[in-house]
Amino acid sequence: LEFRRVLFRSKKRKKLTWSNIKPHILKVWAVIGGISIILSILGYSVRDLFEKDWQGIAEEKNSEALELYNKGEFENSIKLYDYVIGLEKKNIRDLDVVYFNRGMAYYKISDYHHAIGDFTNAINIKPRSKYYLNRANAYEKNGDTDRALEDRLKSINE
């Protein structure tokens, strides 16, 4: 207790007033303004400094998942695709490809119900003939030959 009294008595504290703080605020504001100008010249904003590169992360994880898929590690690739799909709110590009790739992994482990769902999501984002064709294959494996035929026809027309 005595130590605190001595410590606080020895320091002279100024009263906080606008006139005391204003010069410091103006200096900080000037530094921030300078940084902002430099960033804008380089084509960036202050917000870019604090945001992660979600697209880059998504592309990296998608590549890792594809490597696992090619090694036959389908369950592990599905986990990485799940992570990338979880980034959907970050407005990543080519999400249809990620759904398609995860659908292919589900297809390889004979989980045709999930494969059909992922192929459908890919089609809803960007209809492509290979998405219809692979969904047709999954429908056929699932025993739904009518839908398989419909998708085969759609794959020809896409």
Secondary structure as GFF3:
##gff-version 3
##sequence-region A 1 158
A	DSSP	alpha_helix	2	10	.	.	.	ID=ss1
A	DSSP	alpha_helix	18	42	.	.	.	ID=ss2
A	DSSP	alpha_helix	46	50	.	.	.	ID=ss3
A	DSSP	alpha_helix	54	70	.	.	.	ID=ss4
A	DSSP	alpha_helix	74	86	.	.	.	ID=ss5
A	DSSP	three_ten_helix	87	90	.	.	.	ID=ss6
A	DSSP	alpha_helix	95	108	.	.	.	ID=ss7
A	DSSP	alpha_helix	112	125	.	.	.	ID=ss8
A	DSSP	alpha_helix	129	141	.	.	.	ID=ss9
A	DSSP	alpha_helix	145	157	.	.	.	ID=ss10
###
